[in-house]
Amino acid sequence: MASMATSKQIWEQQQSQMQRVKNSGVIVSNETPLKDDKQEETAKSALALFRAKEEEIERKKMEVRDKVETYMGRVEEATRRLADVREELDALIDPMRKDIAFLRKRIDTINRELKPLGQSCQKKEREYKEALEAFNDKNKEKTQLVGKLMELVSESEKLRMKKLEELSKSIETLG
């Protein structure tokens, strides 16, 4: 149960982080530069959190991969030992011949089932990498667009202030 609560907490943290990343891209033109800095800081913080989570995911993925490799090594060793036992049993006239034949067939069946499972794992890993790359590309594009938006908002504010000053001077010359 503890791992389920942990998984739920991680999921909620990720949802919260994704919401902060989404919110960090919203810029209102009448905000002060201090608020813009705060939003930029929030966006950077959310990005850093995201990167940390991605590193954690990659680390956990490597841990799982190592566990799978270890388990596969044990399975291969067990298979070798079973093959040795099978050879010894073949040399003997054994009353358990039927059981041995059944186990051999079962091991062969499992070996055949392992191959497509391994291929499926490789395919899913490839798909994960592609999805992660697409995600990172979109995130980079978003960051660039936010930067461009900030530039445009700043330029717009400057132009409006300049126009207001010109209008103010124009009114002063009339009076």
C-alpha positions, 0 to 999 in steps of 0.5 A: 500500500505504501508504494501505491501512496508514493506513486499517487504522490509522485503523480500528483506532484507531476500534475502540479508541476505540469500546471505550473509550467502551463501557467508560467507561459501566461503573460499579461501586458499590464503586469510590472517587470517584477511580476514578469521576473517572478513568472520567469523565475516560476517558469525556470523553477518549474523547468528545473523541477521537470528536469529533476523529475526526468532525471529521477525517471531516467535513474529509476529506469536504469535501476529497473533495467539493471534488475532485469539484466540481473534477473535475466542473468539468473534465468540464463544460469538457471537454464544452463543448470537445468540443461546440465541436469537434463543431460544427467537425467538423460544418461540415467533411466529415470522413473520421472522421465515424463516429468522431465519431458514436460519441464523441457517442453515448458522451458522451451515454450518459455524461451520462445515466449521470452523473445517477443517480450524482449522485442516488445520491451525494446520497442516500448523503450524506443517509443518512450525515447521518441515521445520524450524527444518530442516532448522536449522539442515542444517544451523548447519551442514553448520557451522560445515562444514565451521569450518572443512574447515577452519581447513583443509585450515589452516593445508594445509597452515602449511604443504605447508609452512613446505615443502617450508622451507625444500626445501629451506634448501635443496637448501641451502645445495647444494649451 
